[in-house]
């Protein structure tokens, strides 16, 4: 049970505003801690009451002052009102965020979006690639402790890019599930893709639900495997976000908005979307193949 | 139009499939995202920030370019609903070229965005009655479909600009675009929007919008489409009484979902019945003496 933290902030204005809280205005907070997770991947930790209650799969819009505002999966602490975001270099905003230090200010609004579904499944399989692992860790923390047997396939291009290995291993094994690592280059675990491992594990009746997050081609393959085995699945998508709050339409996939109807979508919806795994809108709104910006 | 509500330009108007949802939710027409000849990435974030009773945006007129809007226009028209295409440009000829392309792609009307307050080169047109007249006249010569001019409230006399557009041949006016505005965060001590200055929309501007529609309706002969802060059906009635023949909904979608369209039309119908009217048109301009 998370306890609200009440220590004095260096920035009392954050708590003393006497107008009602505006949901879509960034709350400005200092960076409390920075953790190096992997070469060019860092986690940034800050305190924010609202995002500390984010459901697994939800995201926040992070204001990197003077530079950009970028969407990040939220990983709430299990015991206080701090939140972790895990950043890898992708553009100006993440680049600046990677160079920020403890005490620097960032803005957070959210949590936004629909998170993963959990209905006391007995056996769950989580398949994470790269930084897609982050929302799955949030999910795992919740469900592995609720008597659900969780198996986890943790994939990355190379051993140094694997994230949260120890925690994921501990939670999955403790829940009675299977933990496996895949690396494209074979530097750790099985050589190959996370979906190769998924192919081996996903058989009819093997799981009650499958959750996946990571590069979209990986998620598409996983959703297809799950559909073939008739197991419900959910995937955490990413798209170009501008408003993050459901009005500009930049993040659309088919008729849906990833920021509001997602980012988590279930297989029934995804298998009807030709864009899934194939195309997205870029900054100008033009449709481009996935992987191109 | 099956009812007097429309989706305003700038929301959900990038993809035919999201526009389809808006239409299925009950909008009587939709206006697409403002497009010009060339694609624009728009501004980095933050592109929006909520303020008390409103929203600031400086999206920066991001759009894929008018030539790529074909699917969107087709999807809207397939549902039997008017597709109004919003165009902008940085020169008179860009407006008329974009409008011509929009017409060729099947637009039922073009709405000229001469009033976006946070992209320099565009908003200034709407502040200059001669520039507005030039753009309007040029587009009227280029297309046969109706030409609607969307006015800026960031002017001393919106009636002057409106009359200029009317005299240049505008078929209708949309009033109003957003108010030039900003929000400064006191902890970072920076403007929140990356574009610094943005456009204010939402309930905060409704009294300004109603006043603009009222003043325009008193002096112009062409129809007015009212927009600015509508969130409930009573607001729709207010705009109609001020002189609007139709209204647009935008920012309200941030707080309510798409069911707002049917809420508005049901409320409007009830008001009409309960007050002894038989048709929406009887309300238009009824607040004038």
Interface residues (C-beta under 8 A of the other chain):
Chain A: X11 X13 X14 X19 X22 X23 X24 X25 X26 X28 X61 X63 X65 X66 X67 X68 X69 X70 X92 X93 X105 X107 X242 X243 X245 X246 X247 X248 X249 X250 X252 X254 X255 X256 X257 X281 X282 X283 X284 X285 X286 X287
Chain B: X10 X11 X12 X13 X14 X15 X17 X18 X20 X21 X33 X39 X40 X41 X42 X44 X45 X46 X47 X48 X49 X50 X51 X52 X55 X57 X59 X62 X63 X64 X65 X68 X183 X185 X186 X187 X188 X190 X192 X194 X250 X251 X253 X254
